[in-house]
Amino acid sequence: MKIIVTGGAGFIGSAVIRQYINDTDHEVINLDALTYAGNLESLAEVSNHPRYHFEHANICDQAAVQRIFEQYQPDAIMHLAAESHVDRSIDGPADFIQTNIVGTYVLLDLAKKYWEHLDGDRKAAFKFHHVSTDEVYGDLEADGFFTEETSYEPSSPYSASKASSDHLVRAWHRTYGLPIVITNCSNNYGSYQFPEKLIPLVTLNALAGKPLPIYGDGSQIRDWLHVDDHARALRLVLETGKLGETYNIGGHNEKTNLEVVKTICALLDRLVPESPYIPHESLITYVSDRPGHDVRYAIDADKIARDLGWTPEETFETGMEKTINWYLENDEWCQHVLDGSYQGERLGLGED
């Protein structure tokens, strides 16, 4: 297949593209605007491969996206491009509305027109895969899980914008017949993640002897999914998922934020014995909680396991050790990211 991956220079998108190029014969077109979290260094190992193409474009740019459709004649779209950080959405929601909602509309509109003009076999095989988040479902009590039938109750500007894009994708399927699949995933972690997110932020702060900020008391629970497991699931859904269906993708690893941070500290104590900051847990600092902070997310991933045969390969323990080792071994990548506009400062206080 020839697949357009939007947001392919991002954390999850780059993992998908590395797998497509290294493990399959598919051709990939990476459509990315290269905003602050997009990093082509994450694709250095495949950047010169003949089946990989990069297009520097914004999904909101109708003319650019149309030109890419016409030039490459794709068989499928995997739509990952999004503003994705909750704290940033609190400080500046406008970018989230523009990219996540308007950008998705532009893609849907052009994909529909493109699909309508394909011939029989290619039209029948075309698929638009929209990649979303479990945050659209809102908050969970101490028990229970998000399923594909859970009602939407987004809490933040970020999750509201993703919920809006999910609804648009379903509407294009129901109204126009556009062949779509949707996935909603739990919290991802792994190599090449931009360090505003919890695990790389805490790792790099700990290595530098900086405070490790814990929102509130750190009791918020998330289900953690290794990015390579997620990328495998996304590829499987694109190729074999049933049209019009939603698949939840989870890691079966519920941990409190405090547990995650303490796990990182213990790993660094063992893997960096020469560090002057041992025990790294002494760097933990409790800060005010962020506005509208959901207490618990947890995914029921039975459907994708039952229908498509996917289950995660990484446990939290194996995945975390791989992740921390990657950051220790890739200091140059980390420094290039940190030399840019983001310096590890606190975001999400609702201040523009």
C-alpha positions in Angstrom: 0.0 0.0 0.0 0.8 3.7 -0.3 -0.1 5.3 3.0 -0.2 9.0 4.0 0.7 9.4 7.7 -0.2 12.8 9.0 1.9 13.9 11.9 4.6 11.4 11.0 7.4 13.4 12.6 5.7 13.3 16.0 6.2 10.7 18.8 3.6 8.1 17.7 3.7 8.9 14.0 7.5 8.4 13.8 7.1 5.0 15.5 4.5 4.0 13.0 6.7 5.1 10.1 9.8 3.3 11.4 7.8 0.1 11.6 6.3 0.5 8.2 9.6 1.0 6.5 11.6 -1.6 8.5 8.9 -4.3 8.8 6.8 -4.1 5.7 6.9 -3.3 2.0 4.5 -0.3 2.2 5.3 3.1 0.9 4.8 6.0 3.4 4.3 9.7 2.8 4.9 11.7 6.0 2.8 14.8 6.0 3.9 17.0 8.9 3.9 20.7 9.7 7.0 20.4 11.9 5.5 22.3 14.9 7.5 22.3 18.1 6.9 18.6 18.8 7.7 17.4 15.3 11.3 16.2 14.9 12.7 14.6 11.7 15.7 13.3 13.7 13.2 10.7 15.0 13.1 9.3 11.4 16.9 9.5 10.7 17.2 5.8 10.3 14.6 5.7 7.4 14.9 9.2 5.9 16.9 8.0 2.9 14.8 4.9 2.2 13.2 4.9 -1.3 9.8 4.0 0.2 9.7 7.0 2.5 8.7 10.5 1.4 8.4 13.7 3.5 6.0 16.5 2.8 6.4 19.6 4.9 2.8 20.8 5.0 0.0 21.7 7.4 -3.2 19.7 7.4 -5.2 23.0 7.5 -3.6 24.0 4.1 -6.2 22.7 1.7 -4.1 23.4 -1.4 -1.1 21.7 -0.1 -3.0 18.6 1.1 -4.9 18.4 -2.2 -1.6 18.5 -4.1 -0.2 15.7 -1.9 -3.3 13.5 -2.6 -3.0 14.1 -6.3 0.8 13.6 -6.5 1.0 10.3 -4.4 -2.4 8.7 -5.0 -2.6 7.0 -1.6 -4.4 3.8 -0.7 -5.0 4.9 2.9 -4.7 7.8 5.3 -3.5 7.4 8.9 -4.4 10.6 10.6 -2.2 11.3 13.7 -1.5 15.0 13.2 -2.7 16.9 16.3 -1.9 19.3 19.1 -1.7 16.8 21.9 -0.6 18.2 25.2 -3.3 19.0 27.8 -1.3 21.6 29.6 -0.7 23.6 26.4 -4.4 23.4 25.6 -5.2 25.1 28.8 -2.8 27.9 28.1 -3.7 28.3 24.4 -6.7 26.4 23.1 -6.9 28.1 19.7 -4.2 26.0 18.1 -6.0 22.9 19.3 -9.3 24.0 17.7 -7.5 24.9 14.5 -5.4 21.8 14.0 -7.5 19.1 15.7 -10.9 20.2 14.4 -10.4 22.4 11.3 -7.4 20.3 10.1 -9.4 17.1 10.5 -12.3 18.6 8.5 -9.9 19.6 5.7 -8.5 16.1 5.5 -11.9 14.5 5.5 -13.3 16.8 2.8 -10.3 16.2 0.5 -10.2 12.4 1.3 -13.9 12.2 0.4 -13.5 13.9 -2.9 -10.4 11.8 -3.7 -12.1 8.5 -2.7 -15.2 9.3 -4.7 -13.1 9.5 -7.9 -11.1 6.2 -7.4 -11.9 3.2 -9.6 -13.6 0.1 -8.3 -10.9 -2.0 -6.6 -9.0 1.0 -5.3 -12.2 2.7 -4.1 -13.2 -0.5 -2.2 -9.8 -0.8 -0.5 -9.4 2.8 0.6 -9.5 3.6 4.3 -9.2 6.7 6.5 -7.9 5.8 9.9 -8.4 8.5 12.6 -6.1 8.1 15.6 -7.6 9.5 18.8 -7.3 9.3 22.6 -9.0 7.8 25.6 -9.3 11.4 27.1 -12.4 12.0 25.0 -14.3 9.7 27.5 -13.6 12.0 30.4 -13.1 10.7 33.9 -13.5 7.2 35.5 -14.3 6.3 39.1 -12.1 3.9 41.0 -13.4 0.9 39.0 -14.7 0.2 35.5 -13.1 0.8 32.1 -13.6 2.8 29.0 -15.2 0.7 26.2 -16.0 1.6 22.6 -19.6 2.4 23.8 -18.6 4.8 26.6 -20.2 8.2 26.2 -18.0 11.2 25.5 -17.4 13.6 28.4 -14.1 15.5 27.6 -12.7 17.7 30.3 -9.9 19.8 28.7 -9.7 21.9 25.5 -7.4 19.2 24.1 -9.8 16.3 24.7 -12.8 18.4 23.6 -11.0 19.1 20.3 -10.2 15.4 19.8 -13.8 14.4 20.7 -15.0 16.9 18.0 -12.7 15.4 15.4 -13.9 11.9 16.3 -17.5 13.0 15.7 -16.6 14.6 12.4 -15.0 11.4 11.2 -18.0 9.3 12.1 -20.3 11.9 10.4 -18.3 11.6 7.2 -18.8 7.8 7.3 -22.5 7.9 8.1 -23.4 10.8 5.8 -21.1 10.3 2.9 -20.0 6.7 3.2 -16.3 7.5 3.6 -14.6 4.3 4.7 -13.2 5.0 8.2 -11.9 3.4 11.3 -11.2 5.1 14.6 -8.8 4.2 17.4 -8.7 5.6 21.0 -5.5 4.9 22.9 -4.3 5.2 26.5 -1.2 7.1 27.5 1.8 6.3 25.3 5.4 6.2 26.4 8.7 5.1 24.8 11.6 6.5 22.8 11.6 9.8 20.9 8.8 11.3 23.1 8.9 15.1 23.4 10.0 16.0 27.0 6.9 18.0 28.0 5.2 14.6 28.7 5.5 13.0 32.1 8.0 10.2 31.6 10.7 12.0 29.5 10.3 15.2 31.5 10.9 13.4 34.8 13.7 11.4 33.4 15.6 14.4 32.0 14.9 16.5 35.1 16.2 13.7 37.4 19.4 13.3 35.4 19.9 17.1 35.8 19.1 17.2 39.5 16.0 19.3 38.9 12.7 19.0 40.8 10.4 16.3 39.7 6.9 18.0 39.7 4.0 15.9 40.9 0.5 17.4 40.2 -1.6 17.4 43.4 -0.8 14.2 45.4 0.1 12.1 42.3 -2.9 9.8 42.8 -4.1 10.3 39.2 -4.2 6.9 37.4 -3.4 6.3 33.8 -3.1 3.2 31.7 0.3 3.1 30.1 0.9 1.8 26.5 4.4 1.4 25.0 4.5 3.3 21.7 5.8 0.3 19.7 2.8 -1.8 20.9 0.6 1.1 19.9 2.2 1.4 16.4 1.6 -2.3 15.8 -2.0 -2.0 16.8 -2.5 1.0 14.5 -1.0 -0.8 11.5 -3.3 -3.8 12.3 -6.4 -1.7 12.5 -5.6 0.2 9.2 -5.1 -3.1 7.4 -7.8 -5.4 8.9 -10.1 -3.2 11.0 -13.8 -3.3 10.1 -15.1 -0.1 8.4 -17.0 2.2 10.6 -15.7 0.6 13.8 -13.9 2.0 16.8 -11.1 0.1 18.6 -9.8 1.0 22.0 -6.0 0.4 22.5 -4.7 0.0 26.0 -1.6 -1.3 27.7 -3.2 -3.1 30.7 -0.9 -1.1 32.9 -2.7 1.1 35.4 -0.3 3.2 37.5 -0.7 6.4 39.5 1.5 9.2 38.4 3.4 8.9 41.7 4.1 5.2 41.0 5.4 6.1 37.5 7.8 8.8 38.9 9.0 6.5 41.6 9.6 3.7 39.0 11.8 6.2 36.9 13.7 7.2 40.0 14.4 3.6 41.0 15.6 2.7 37.5 17.9 5.8 37.4 19.3 4.8 40.8 20.3 1.4 39.3 21.2 2.4 35.8 23.2 5.6 36.7 25.0 4.6 39.9 27.5 7.5 39.5 24.7 10.1 39.7 25.2 12.7 42.5 21.4 12.8 42.9 20.8 9.3 44.3 18.2 8.6 45.6 16.5 10.4 42.7 13.2 10.1 44.6 14.4 12.9 46.9 13.9 15.3 43.9 10.1 14.7 43.9 8.2 18.0 44.5 4.5 18.3 44.9 2.9 21.2 42.9 -0.6 22.5 42.5 -2.9 20.3 40.4 -3.8 21.4 36.9 -7.3 22.7 36.2 -9.9 20.0 35.3 -7.4 17.1 35.9 -9.1 13.8 35.3 -8.6 11.3 38.1 -8.5 8.0 36.3 -8.3 6.6 32.7 -8.4 2.9 32.0 -9.0 1.2 28.7 -10.9 -2.0 28.0 -9.0 -3.4 25.0 -10.9 -6.7 24.7 -12.4 -5.8 21.4 -9.1 -5.3 19.5 -7.8 -8.5 21.1 -10.9 -10.5 20.2 -11.5 -9.2 16.7 -8.0 -8.5 15.4 -5.8 -10.5 17.7 -3.7 -7.7 19.1 -2.3 -7.6 22.7 0.6 -5.6 24.0 4.0 -7.2 24.1 5.6 -4.9 26.6 4.8 -5.0 30.3 5.2 -1.7 32.2 8.4 -3.0 33.7 10.0 -4.1 30.4 8.8 -1.0 28.5 10.0 1.4 31.2 13.5 -0.1 31.3 13.8 0.1 27.5 12.5 3.7 27.6 14.9 4.9 30.3 17.8 3.2 28.6 16.9 4.9 25.3 17.0 8.3 26.9 20.3 7.5 28.6 21.8 6.4 25.3 20.4 9.3 23.2 21.6 12.4 24.9 22.2 14.2 21.7 18.6 13.8 20.5 17.4 15.0 23.9 19.8 18.0 23.9 18.7 19.0 20.4 15.0 19.0 21.6 15.8 20.9 24.8 17.8 23.5 22.9 14.6 24.6 21.2 11.6 26.5 22.4 10.7 24.2 25.3 12.9 24.2 28.3 11.0 22.0 30.7 8.9 24.9 32.2 5.6 24.4 33.9 2.6 24.5 31.4 -1.1 24.4 31.9 -1.7 27.0 34.5 -4.2 28.8 32.3 -1.9 31.7 31.6 -1.4 32.9 28.0 
